[in-house]
């Protein structure tokens, strides 16, 4: 009887210590939503700037997202976020403040994070920090009539391209275990990103985007 009690007690301790474990070799997948909000610092449209002092702002966007995490050790992990393409409105600013939408562009931020997860591997709550490399890929740029009126009044519709760029992306977040398999993940990151928009008229606009991304996911541990 004493032996059985000791065995059951040991099993209970083992179950408690491993129920929420994010140990070396663990894979985790998640799905949720992410919002990207650019923190814009715009330069001025290059000459000829018919309005004088033309700048731009960029709107935020929310999309379905998720990701895959691999625990390399009990504390170090590699994380790859995934998401649908984000669609951002380019809005008039400076001399064009209040003019509304000038264009829109789609973006996919390809990021790989190296993360450090605090607390023990069996902790129900595990905050983490990460540092990632992001390749911000821009595509499907569409200018409006307002853009043409600004860059090429009376001329052909203005076309545009946005340079895809690399950026450094620090991150903070935390996971909350629901049970031995399911968890909630909260994350926040900021990419230090500058790019240039080129117009078919020969003009260009340098802009600092520095987007912040934040979201919530439901995940499953394998």
Secondary structure in CASP SS format (residue, H / E / C, confidence):
PFRMAT SS
TARGET T0000
AUTHOR 0000-0000-0000
METHOD secondary structure of the structure
MODEL  1
X C 1.00
X H 1.00
X H 1.00
X H 1.00
X H 1.00
X H 1.00
X H 1.00
X H 1.00
X H 1.00
X H 1.00
X H 1.00
X H 1.00
X H 1.00
X H 1.00
X H 1.00
X H 1.00
X H 1.00
X H 1.00
X C 1.00
X C 1.00
X C 1.00
X C 1.00
X C 1.00
X C 1.00
X C 1.00
X C 1.00
X E 1.00
X E 1.00
X E 1.00
X E 1.00
X E 1.00
X E 1.00
X E 1.00
X E 1.00
X E 1.00
X E 1.00
X E 1.00
X C 1.00
X C 1.00
X C 1.00
X E 1.00
X E 1.00
X C 1.00
X C 1.00
X C 1.00
X C 1.00
X C 1.00
X C 1.00
X C 1.00
X C 1.00
X C 1.00
X C 1.00
X C 1.00
X E 1.00
X E 1.00
X E 1.00
X E 1.00
X E 1.00
X C 1.00
X C 1.00
X E 1.00
X E 1.00
X E 1.00
X E 1.00
X E 1.00
X E 1.00
X E 1.00
X E 1.00
X E 1.00
X E 1.00
X E 1.00
X C 1.00
X C 1.00
X C 1.00
X C 1.00
X E 1.00
X E 1.00
X E 1.00
X E 1.00
X E 1.00
X E 1.00
X E 1.00
X E 1.00
X C 1.00
X C 1.00
X E 1.00
X E 1.00
X E 1.00
X E 1.00
X E 1.00
X E 1.00
X E 1.00
X E 1.00
X E 1.00
X C 1.00
X C 1.00
X C 1.00
X C 1.00
X C 1.00
X C 1.00
X E 1.00
X E 1.00
X E 1.00
X E 1.00
X E 1.00
X E 1.00
X E 1.00
X E 1.00
X E 1.00
X E 1.00
X E 1.00
X E 1.00
X E 1.00
X E 1.00
X E 1.00
X E 1.00
X E 1.00
X C 1.00
X C 1.00
X C 1.00
X C 1.00
X C 1.00
X C 1.00
X C 1.00
X E 1.00
X E 1.00
X E 1.00
X E 1.00
X E 1.00
X E 1.00
X E 1.00
X E 1.00
X E 1.00
X E 1.00
X E 1.00
X E 1.00
X E 1.00
X E 1.00
X E 1.00
X E 1.00
X E 1.00
X E 1.00
X E 1.00
X C 1.00
X H 1.00
X H 1.00
X H 1.00
X H 1.00
X H 1.00
X H 1.00
X H 1.00
X C 1.00
X C 1.00
X C 1.00
X C 1.00
X C 1.00
X C 1.00
X C 1.00
X C 1.00
X E 1.00
X E 1.00
X E 1.00
X C 1.00
X C 1.00
X E 1.00
X E 1.00
X E 1.00
X E 1.00
X E 1.00
X E 1.00
X E 1.00
X E 1.00
X E 1.00
X E 1.00
X E 1.00
X E 1.00
X E 1.00
X C 1.00
X C 1.00
X C 1.00
X C 1.00
X E 1.00
X E 1.00
X E 1.00
X E 1.00
X E 1.00
X E 1.00
X E 1.00
X E 1.00
X E 1.00
X E 1.00
X E 1.00
X C 1.00
X E 1.00
X E 1.00
X E 1.00
X E 1.00
X E 1.00
X E 1.00
X C 1.00
X C 1.00
X C 1.00
X C 1.00
X E 1.00
X E 1.00
X E 1.00
X E 1.00
X E 1.00
X C 1.00
X C 1.00
X C 1.00
X E 1.00
X E 1.00
X E 1.00
X E 1.00
X E 1.00
X E 1.00
X E 1.00
X E 1.00
X E 1.00
X E 1.00
X C 1.00
END
